[in-house]
Amino acid sequence: MESSLKQHKRTHKRRHVEDWDERHESKKSQRDYKEEKKKKKHAKERRKEKRREKKKRRYDSDHESGSELEGSEPERPREAPQDVAKCILKEFPDVAGDLEQLLRMIDDGQAVDIRGLSEKSLVNSLRKLFISLNLKESDDQVFLLPSKVRPTLEVVGPIIRSHAQPQPLDHLVSQEKDSVMTELEGRTVTENLDVHCTKEDSIGPRRRVIGPEMPSAELLAVAAKLTEAEAELREAELDEDSELFIGPPPPAMVTEAESANEAERFEEITRILGAEDDSTYDVLGVNKNMSAENIKKRYWKLSLMVHPDKCSHPQANQAFVKLNKAFKDLQDPDKRKVLDEKIKVKEEQEEFKAELKSMREAAQWRRVQGISMEGDDILLAEMDVKVAPKREEWMTTLPPERKPGMTMQSTRFSKSSKEGRGDTSAWTDTPPERAQKAKMNYLEAYNEATALASKEHEKKIANVDAELVDQYNKAKRSKSLVEKHQESVRSGSKKKSKQESLKEDWEGKHPWKPWDREKDLTAGRQSVKLDAENMTAGLNSRFSSGSFQRNFL
């Protein structure tokens, strides 16, 4: 009993010690993990701080030149903007148009940022010009025109334009006389710019600027022309222009027309072709009260929808020509006035007919009531006159089998030679049924056109694929066994035809082949070739294994 108690105490003590060791080791591992995490965090912070210092050093080095220039500005007296502009045009003669456009943007109230220019000397010269023009520098090299400052083009515009325009021959003599004076005047101004440029060039190679590069002079000139053309077009659209010239359609109109499907295009073409030639408003789908601007927009949209290049309808060209003619008639004020007068007369006649109809109905109602008024007899007498009924065409024309020109006598062949009348349902169709049939015929024609277009497209794709496969097979793949067999058959037939074509001398002279001693004595005998080596090899093989080994499957 005592021994068992001792053993139990020992095991309990051992377990306690083991648990304590495990707890101690876990605490130690947690401490090590925390210390390692702190070390990593400190190392990361140190790396970030080093990166910040590097960026700061690089930023300071990039802005050293700017700070030197800013520090030197208060000491120097401000120069005249005309002199600075002359110096810029003398140093950079190709930037006259760009400089004028830049100053125009400043006069319009836009902010100009000159940091994207690749030429550093040009950036410094422009900065000097903007400071001399009393422009406000909001950020680093971003300039604005203050409210009470004179516009820049009024100050230096004449100088830039005179430099940009080619001078006539009459001013060459005066230019030579004034060249000495301008050199003396410009020398004092250009000294400061040249000193700064020589300092930068003497240090070493030019520093590469990271960022967007200024567009070329040609591109800026084209952009300026485009903006001017857009402004002129906008002004022309605002004015009431009676000319037939039409500018480009707006982008929104183009996207709207391109989004139309084939069914809508076909429907517009059928509507245009169905309208009468005299009713130009119906062709365009507008009324006479619509303004010229809205009519022009409507014409833009329809012309983009029914153009033959963008619509696969077979009569798209006819509809497009009719649409153009109607629009030209409406653009002409005299023709439009005549059309408006015709429409006005027609509307007045319709109003008169409607009023007359109401008056006749009232007179008829009064007659039923037994009331008589002056003029009712005239109204009702005109109403009693009935219009003679007209027969339709199918009632007055003979069917195909009874048309004149056929023989009057009856023959056995006349029964089978009669032509059918075809579809006679049009004789009894109501207007809704006719409209429904017209829609169905249109849908069938549209489906046939789309199916034909898709089939042609698929054929083109299949033909292109087949041609590519054939080219690849001819270039890369070897001939198949069938092709080889066909070539061998062709070559054999050619040989046979050649052999048959060669006739012997006796043909045509004798009914049978004449006897020949040399050929007929050896006929039927096999030609034996005596080869000594093969014969000795065969003899040796009878008494020995031979010099070769036979393999049997």
Order of alpha helices (4+ residues) and beta strands (2+ residues): alpha-alpha-alpha-alpha-beta-alpha-beta-beta-alpha-alpha-alpha-alpha-alpha-alpha-alpha-alpha-alpha-alpha-alpha-alpha-alpha-alpha-alpha
